[in-house]
Each structure stands twice: as structure tokens, then as C-alpha cells.
Amino acid sequence: MKILITGSSGFIGFHLSKLLLDEGNIVHGFDSMNNYYDVQLKKSRLKNFNKL
């Protein structure tokens, strides 16, 4: 299944995306990468997806 996740590099979006990927789904993530909290943390989370 193809799924779009908004806020995919935030806490909830990241963990939801990872769960869905682990289940074999195709996940398209979108995040504004604003500085509401640490952007470096968000970027490091996105690097985890590139490894999958």
C-alpha cells in the first residue's frame, strides 16, 4: 500500500513511518523541516529512512 505521512521527520510521524515501512508499505513522507524543534534531529531521522 502507498501511504502519505505528513510531519514524517517529527516524533510521531517518524515512528509511524518506520512501522509502516517495516510492514512492507511504501511511505511518502512530507515535512516542512521548520525549527519548532531541532532540525538536526529531524535530518538524522530522515537518514534512517535512506538506509532502509
N, CA, C and O atoms as a printed pandas DataFrame, in Angstrom:
     atom_number atom_name residue_name chain_id  residue_number  x_coord  y_coord  z_coord
0              1         N          MET        A               1    0.844   -1.168    0.000
1              2        CA          MET        A               1    0.000    0.000    0.000
2              3         C          MET        A               1    0.895    1.237    0.000
3              4         O          MET        A               1    1.944    1.244    0.644
4              5         N          LYS        A               2    0.491    2.270   -0.709
5              6        CA          LYS        A               2    1.195    3.542   -0.711
6              7         C          LYS        A               2    0.522    4.476    0.283
7              8         O          LYS        A               2   -0.699    4.637    0.278
8              9         N          ILE        A               3    1.342    5.091    1.139
9             10        CA          ILE        A               3    0.804    5.935    2.204
10            11         C          ILE        A               3    1.585    7.245    2.263
11            12         O          ILE        A               3    2.812    7.245    2.162
12            13         N          LEU        A               4    0.876    8.360    2.427
13            14        CA          LEU        A               4    1.490    9.676    2.595
14            15         C          LEU        A               4    1.434   10.046    4.074
15            16         O          LEU        A               4    0.368   10.032    4.689
16            17         N          ILE        A               5    2.589   10.374    4.632
17            18        CA          ILE        A               5    2.678   10.781    6.033
18            19         C          ILE        A               5    3.153   12.234    6.072
19            20         O          ILE        A               5    4.218   12.556    5.544
20            21         N          THR        A               6    2.366   13.106    6.695
21            22        CA          THR        A               6    2.808   14.482    6.895
22            23         C          THR        A               6    3.505   14.560    8.249
23            24         O          THR        A               6    3.136   13.866    9.196
24            25         N          GLY        A               7    4.509   15.411    8.320
25            26        CA          GLY        A               7    5.280   15.512    9.558
26            27         C          GLY        A               7    6.143   14.277    9.778
27            28         O          GLY        A               7    6.333   13.840   10.913
28            29         N          SER        A               8    6.658   13.722    8.702
29            30        CA          SER        A               8    7.342   12.433    8.762
30            31         C          SER        A               8    8.685   12.444    9.486
31            32         O          SER        A               8    9.208   11.380    9.818
32            33         N          SER        A               9    9.244   13.603    9.733
33            34        CA          SER        A               9   10.507   13.621   10.481
34            35         C          SER        A               9   10.312   14.078   11.926
35            36         O          SER        A               9   11.285   14.225   12.666
36            37         N          GLY        A              10    9.082   14.300   12.325
37            38        CA          GLY        A              10    8.774   14.572   13.728
38            39         C          GLY        A              10    8.694   13.267   14.505
39            40         O          GLY        A              10    8.842   12.191   13.926
40            41         N          PHE        A              11    8.467   13.350   15.778
41            42        CA          PHE        A              11    8.487   12.159   16.626
42            43         C          PHE        A              11    7.440   11.125   16.209
43            44         O          PHE        A              11    7.776    9.972   15.939
44            45         N          ILE        A              12    6.192   11.532   16.156
45            46        CA          ILE        A              12    5.121   10.590   15.836
46            47         C          ILE        A              12    5.203   10.148   14.377
47            48         O          ILE        A              12    5.094    8.959   14.076
48            49         N          GLY        A              13    5.394   11.105   13.477
49            50        CA          GLY        A              13    5.468   10.774   12.053
50            51         C          GLY        A              13    6.606    9.838   11.722
51            52         O          GLY        A              13    6.455    8.944   10.889
52            53         N          PHE        A              14    7.750   10.032   12.367
53            54        CA          PHE        A              14    8.906    9.164   12.135
54            55         C          PHE        A              14    8.601    7.736   12.554
55            56         O          PHE        A              14    8.844    6.796   11.797
56            57         N          HIS        A              15    8.070    7.571   13.755
57            58        CA          HIS        A              15    7.806    6.223   14.264
58            59         C          HIS        A              15    6.669    5.539   13.493
59            60         O          HIS        A              15    6.708    4.329   13.271
60            61         N          LEU        A              16    5.671    6.307   13.092
61            62        CA          LEU        A              16    4.604    5.752   12.273
62            63         C          LEU        A              16    5.147    5.319   10.912
63            64         O          LEU        A              16    4.825    4.235   10.426
64            65         N          SER        A              17    5.965    6.163   10.308
65            66        CA          SER        A              17    6.557    5.831    9.008
66            67         C          SER        A              17    7.404    4.572    9.094
67            68         O          SER        A              17    7.328    3.700    8.228
68            69         N          LYS        A              18    8.209    4.483   10.141
69            70        CA          LYS        A              18    9.065    3.308   10.315
70            71         C          LYS        A              18    8.224    2.047   10.477
71            72         O          LYS        A              18    8.540    1.016    9.883
72            73         N          LEU        A              19    7.172    2.113   11.264
73            74        CA          LEU        A              19    6.283    0.968   11.463
74            75         C          LEU        A              19    5.666    0.528   10.131
75            76         O          LEU        A              19    5.641   -0.661    9.812
76            77         N          LEU        A              20    5.174    1.488    9.370
77            78        CA          LEU        A              20    4.549    1.167    8.091
78            79         C          LEU        A              20    5.554    0.597    7.092
79            80         O          LEU        A              20    5.228   -0.321    6.339
80            81         N          LEU        A              21    6.765    1.132    7.082
81            82        CA          LEU        A              21    7.810    0.593    6.209
82            83         C          LEU        A              21    8.172   -0.835    6.610
83            84         O          LEU        A              21    8.347   -1.705    5.757
84            85         N          ASP        A              22    8.281   -1.062    7.903
85            86        CA          ASP        A              22    8.598   -2.408    8.397
86            87         C          ASP        A              22    7.521   -3.417    8.015
87            88         O          ASP        A              22    7.806   -4.606    7.877
88            89         N          GLU        A              23    6.296   -2.955    7.846
89            90        CA          GLU        A              23    5.193   -3.830    7.442
90            91         C          GLU        A              23    5.141   -4.036    5.930
91            92         O          GLU        A              23    4.284   -4.763    5.430
92            93         N          GLY        A              24    6.065   -3.391    5.197
93            94        CA          GLY        A              24    6.135   -3.588    3.754
94            95         C          GLY        A              24    5.393   -2.561    2.922
95            96         O          GLY        A              24    5.243   -2.743    1.714
96            97         N          ASN        A              25    4.928   -1.491    3.535
97            98        CA          ASN        A              25    4.227   -0.440    2.807
98            99         C          ASN        A              25    5.216    0.499    2.143
99           100         O          ASN        A              25    6.390    0.546    2.509
100          101         N          ILE        A              26    4.734    1.238    1.172
101          102        CA          ILE        A              26    5.512    2.310    0.542
102          103         C          ILE        A              26    5.074    3.607    1.198
103          104         O          ILE        A              26    3.895    3.957    1.166
104          105         N          VAL        A              27    6.018    4.315    1.789
105          106        CA          VAL        A              27    5.694    5.533    2.527
106          107         C          VAL        A              27    6.314    6.739    1.829
107          108         O          VAL        A              27    7.513    6.765    1.552
108          109         N          HIS        A              28    5.492    7.719    1.553
109          110        CA          HIS        A              28    5.947    9.007    1.040
110          111         C          HIS        A              28    5.801    9.990    2.193
111          112         O          HIS        A              28    4.692   10.236    2.668
112          113         N          GLY        A              29    6.913   10.548    2.641
113          114        CA          GLY        A              29    6.893   11.452    3.775
114          115         C          GLY        A              29    7.032   12.902    3.357
115          116         O          GLY        A              29    7.736   13.225    2.400
116          117         N          PHE        A              30    6.355   13.763    4.082
117          118        CA          PHE        A              30    6.430   15.195    3.852
118          119         C          PHE        A              30    6.626   15.872    5.200
119          120         O          PHE        A              30    5.936   15.558    6.169
120          121         N          ASP        A              31    7.580   16.811    5.254
121          122        CA          ASP        A              31    7.789   17.580    6.478
122          123         C          ASP        A              31    8.325   18.947    6.092
123          124         O          ASP        A              31    9.151   19.058    5.185
124          125         N          SER        A              32    7.869   19.975    6.764
125          126        CA          SER        A              32    8.306   21.334    6.441
126          127         C          SER        A              32    9.703   21.636    6.975
127          128         O          SER        A              32   10.306   22.637    6.589
128          129         N          MET        A              33   10.218   20.793    7.849
129          130        CA          MET        A              33   11.560   20.962    8.425
130          131         C          MET        A              33   11.722   22.334    9.073
131          132         O          MET        A              33   12.793   22.935    8.996
132          133         N          ASN        A              34   10.665   22.828    9.707
133          134        CA          ASN        A              34   10.767   24.104   10.398
134          135         C          ASN        A              34   11.548   23.932   11.700
135          136         O          ASN        A              34   11.894   22.811   12.075
136          137         N          ASN        A              35   11.818   25.016   12.374
137          138        CA          ASN        A              35   12.652   24.933   13.574
138          139         C          ASN        A              35   11.824   24.909   14.857
139          140         O          ASN        A              35   12.253   25.432   15.886
140          141         N          TYR        A              36   10.635   24.300   14.796
141          142        CA          TYR        A              36    9.826   24.143   16.011
142          143         C          TYR        A              36   10.627   23.373   17.053
143          144         O          TYR        A              36   10.571   23.682   18.243
144          145         N          TYR        A              37   11.364   22.381   16.603
145          146        CA          TYR        A              37   12.405   21.779   17.428
146          147         C          TYR        A              37   13.558   21.380   16.546
147          148         O          TYR        A              37   13.485   21.537   15.328
148          149         N          ASP        A              38   14.603   20.876   17.120
149          150        CA          ASP        A              38   15.904   20.669   16.491
150          151         C          ASP        A              38   15.835   20.086   15.076
151          152         O          ASP        A              38   15.441   18.936   14.887
152          153         N          VAL        A              39   16.220   20.889   14.095
153          154        CA          VAL        A              39   16.206   20.462   12.703
154          155         C          VAL        A              39   17.250   19.371   12.467
155          156         O          VAL        A              39   17.033   18.486   11.640
156          157         N          GLN        A              40   18.375   19.418   13.176
157          158        CA          GLN        A              40   19.399   18.379   13.027
158          159         C          GLN        A              40   18.840   17.016   13.441
159          160         O          GLN        A              40   19.164   16.003   12.822
160          161         N          LEU        A              41   18.022   16.983   14.459
161          162        CA          LEU        A              41   17.383   15.740   14.883
162          163         C          LEU        A              41   16.473   15.214   13.776
163          164         O          LEU        A              41   16.463   14.017   13.489
164          165         N          LYS        A              42   15.722   16.096   13.168
165          166        CA          LYS        A              42   14.846   15.693   12.059
166          167         C          LYS        A              42   15.660   15.143   10.899
167          168         O          LYS        A              42   15.288   14.134   10.299
168          169         N          LYS        A              43   16.765   15.799   10.581
169          170        CA          LYS        A              43   17.615   15.340    9.478
170          171         C          LYS        A              43   18.223   13.969    9.778
171          172         O          LYS        A              43   18.339   13.132    8.882
172          173         N          SER        A              44   18.606   13.740   11.016
173          174        CA          SER        A              44   19.177   12.435   11.361
174          175         C          SER        A              44   18.116   11.340   11.271
175          176         O          SER        A              44   18.434   10.203   10.924
176          177         N          ARG        A              45   16.874   11.663   11.576
177          178        CA          ARG        A              45   15.790   10.685   11.424
178          179         C          ARG        A              45   15.596   10.336    9.958
179          180         O          ARG        A              45   15.378    9.173    9.617
180          181         N          LEU        A              46   15.674   11.338    9.087
181          182        CA          LEU        A              46   15.499   11.071    7.651
182          183         C          LEU        A              46   16.615   10.191    7.111
183          184         O          LEU        A              46   16.386    9.397    6.199
184          185         N          LYS        A              47   17.813   10.318    7.657
185          186        CA          LYS        A              47   18.916    9.456    7.221
186          187         C          LYS        A              47   18.616    7.994    7.518
187          188         O          LYS        A              47   19.052    7.113    6.777
188          189         N          ASN        A              48   17.874    7.721    8.594
189          190        CA          ASN        A              48   17.490    6.339    8.891
190          191         C          ASN        A              48   16.634    5.743    7.776
191          192         O          ASN        A              48   16.751    4.554    7.478
192          193         N          PHE        A              49   15.786    6.542    7.164
193          194        CA          PHE        A              49   14.943    6.044    6.088
194          195         C          PHE        A              49   15.767    5.722    4.848
195          196         O          PHE        A              49   15.452    4.778    4.124
196          197         N          ASN        A              50   16.805    6.487    4.599
197          198        CA          ASN        A              50   17.637    6.244    3.445
198          199         C          ASN        A              50   18.373    4.909    3.547
199          200         O          ASN        A              50   18.780    4.343    2.532
200          201         N          LYS        A              51   18.543    4.406    4.773
201          202        CA          LYS        A              51   19.226    3.146    4.990
202          203         C          LYS        A              51   18.320    1.943    4.738
203          204         O          LYS        A              51   18.805    0.829    4.541
204          205         N          LEU        A              52   16.989    2.168    4.744
205          206        CA          LEU        A              52   16.051    1.048    4.590
206          207         C          LEU        A              52   15.940    0.604    3.156
207          208         O          LEU        A              52   15.193   -0.327    2.854
